[in-house]
C-alpha cells in the first residue's frame, strides 16, 4: 500500500502547543479492540506531531487499551477539524519507541480525506490548565516527539 505525506493542513493543526487557560482542540484517536469495536481516546497537540518532512505522524499514547490494540493490529484513525473541514486520517504504525509511561508511535498515512460542506465546523475542545499539563506530563511527551523529529530528518 502506498503511503502519503501528512497533509499540510493537518500538520499545521498539530504544531501548536496547549496554552494554559485557553480552549484547545481535542483530537479523537480511534483504534480497534480485540472484539472489532472502535476504542476512542482524546489526544492533544502535546501528544501529536508531524515529522518535519511530513513523512510520518508521531503519536504518544499512554492508554494501555490503545497500546494493546496498536500492538495487535497496528492501525488507527485520527480525526481533526479546522473550522471549515474535518480531516480523517487512517494510520498504519511503522515504528515504536517505548517510554516510561507511554509508547511513541511513528505512523504512516494510509489514507486521508478532507471533508467539508462549506459550513462552519467547531472542533471538539477542552480547557487547558497548568494542572492538566503537569498531571499529563505534556512537557516530557512533547520532548520525546521533538527528539524523534530530529532523528527522522
C-alpha positions as CSV (number, residue, x, y, z in Angstrom):
1,X,0.0,0.0,0.0
2,X,1.4,3.4,-0.9
3,X,1.8,5.9,1.8
4,X,1.1,9.5,1.5
5,X,2.6,12.5,3.3
6,X,0.8,14.1,6.3
7,X,-1.3,16.8,4.6
8,X,-0.1,20.3,5.3
9,X,-3.5,21.4,6.7
10,X,-3.3,18.6,9.3
11,X,0.4,19.2,10.1
12,X,-0.3,22.9,10.9
13,X,-3.1,21.9,13.3
14,X,-0.7,19.7,15.2
15,X,2.2,22.3,15.5
16,X,0.6,24.3,18.3
17,X,1.2,23.8,22.0
18,X,-1.7,23.7,24.5
19,X,-1.7,27.0,26.3
20,X,-2.9,27.2,30.0
21,X,-6.3,28.9,30.4
22,X,-7.2,28.5,26.7
23,X,-9.5,26.2,24.8
24,X,-7.6,23.7,22.8
25,X,-8.6,21.1,20.2
26,X,-9.2,17.5,21.4
27,X,-8.3,15.0,18.7
28,X,-10.3,11.7,18.7
29,X,-7.8,8.9,18.1
30,X,-9.5,5.6,17.3
31,X,-8.1,2.1,17.5
32,X,-9.8,-1.2,17.1
33,X,-10.2,-3.5,20.1
34,X,-10.0,-7.3,20.1
35,X,-13.7,-7.6,19.5
36,X,-13.6,-5.4,16.4
37,X,-15.2,-2.3,18.1
38,X,-13.8,1.2,18.0
39,X,-11.8,2.3,21.0
40,X,-11.7,6.1,21.2
41,X,-9.4,8.3,23.2
42,X,-8.7,12.0,23.0
43,X,-5.3,13.4,22.4
44,X,-4.0,17.0,22.2
45,X,-1.1,18.7,20.4
46,X,1.3,17.8,23.2
47,X,0.8,14.2,22.0
48,X,0.7,14.6,18.2
49,X,3.2,15.9,15.7
50,X,4.1,15.5,12.0
51,X,7.7,14.9,11.2
52,X,9.4,17.9,9.5
53,X,9.3,16.1,6.1
54,X,5.6,15.2,6.8
55,X,6.5,11.6,6.0
56,X,5.1,10.4,9.3
57,X,2.7,11.3,12.1
58,X,4.1,10.8,15.6
59,X,1.6,9.8,18.3
60,X,2.3,9.4,22.0
61,X,-0.2,7.0,23.6
62,X,-0.4,6.3,27.3
63,X,-3.6,4.3,27.2
64,X,-3.0,0.6,27.9
65,X,-6.0,-0.4,25.9
66,X,-5.0,1.7,22.8
67,X,-1.4,0.4,23.0
68,X,-2.7,-3.2,23.1
69,X,-4.9,-2.5,20.1
70,X,-2.0,-1.0,18.2
71,X,0.3,-3.9,19.1
72,X,-2.3,-6.3,17.8
73,X,-3.2,-4.7,14.5
74,X,-1.1,-1.5,14.0
75,X,-3.9,0.7,12.7
76,X,-5.7,3.8,13.9
77,X,-7.7,6.8,12.7
78,X,-7.1,10.4,13.8
79,X,-9.9,12.9,13.5
80,X,-9.3,16.7,13.4
81,X,-11.2,19.8,12.4
82,X,-10.1,23.2,11.3
83,X,-13.3,25.3,11.3
84,X,-14.4,24.5,7.8
85,X,-13.3,20.9,7.2
86,X,-13.0,17.6,9.0
87,X,-9.8,15.7,8.5
88,X,-10.0,11.9,8.7
89,X,-6.5,10.2,8.7
90,X,-6.1,6.5,8.6
91,X,-2.8,5.5,10.1
92,X,-0.6,2.4,10.0
93,X,2.1,2.0,12.7
94,X,5.6,2.0,11.2
95,X,7.8,2.0,14.3
96,X,7.5,2.3,18.1
97,X,9.6,3.7,20.8
98,X,8.9,2.8,24.5
99,X,9.0,5.4,27.2
100,X,8.2,5.1,31.0
101,X,4.5,6.0,30.8
102,X,3.7,6.0,27.0
103,X,4.6,4.5,23.7
104,X,5.7,6.8,20.9
105,X,4.3,5.6,17.5
106,X,5.6,6.6,14.2
107,X,2.7,6.2,11.8
108,X,2.4,6.4,8.0
109,X,-0.7,7.9,6.5
110,X,-2.5,5.1,4.7
111,X,-5.5,7.2,3.6
112,X,-6.6,10.8,4.1
113,X,-9.9,12.5,3.5
114,X,-10.7,16.2,3.9
115,X,-14.4,16.5,4.3
116,X,-16.4,19.8,4.1
117,X,-19.8,21.0,3.3
118,X,-18.7,24.6,3.3
119,X,-20.3,25.3,6.6
120,X,-18.6,26.4,9.9
121,X,-17.4,23.4,11.9
122,X,-16.4,23.6,15.6
123,X,-13.7,21.2,16.7
124,X,-14.1,19.2,19.9
125,X,-12.2,21.1,22.5
126,X,-11.1,21.2,26.1
127,X,-9.9,23.9,28.5
128,X,-6.2,23.5,29.1
129,X,-4.8,24.3,32.5
130,X,-1.4,24.2,34.1
131,X,-2.6,21.4,36.4
132,X,-3.6,19.2,33.4
133,X,-0.2,19.9,31.7
134,X,1.6,18.8,34.8
135,X,-0.5,15.7,35.6
136,X,-0.4,14.5,32.0
137,X,3.4,15.4,31.8
138,X,3.0,17.1,28.4
139,X,6.5,18.6,28.5
140,X,8.1,15.2,28.6
141,X,5.8,13.8,25.9
142,X,6.4,16.7,23.6
143,X,10.1,16.5,24.2
144,X,10.1,12.8,23.1
145,X,8.2,13.9,19.9
146,X,10.7,16.6,19.2
147,X,13.6,14.3,19.7
148,X,12.0,11.8,17.3
149,X,11.5,14.5,14.7
150,X,15.3,15.4,14.9
151,X,16.3,11.8,14.3
152,X,13.8,11.3,11.4
153,X,15.2,14.2,9.4
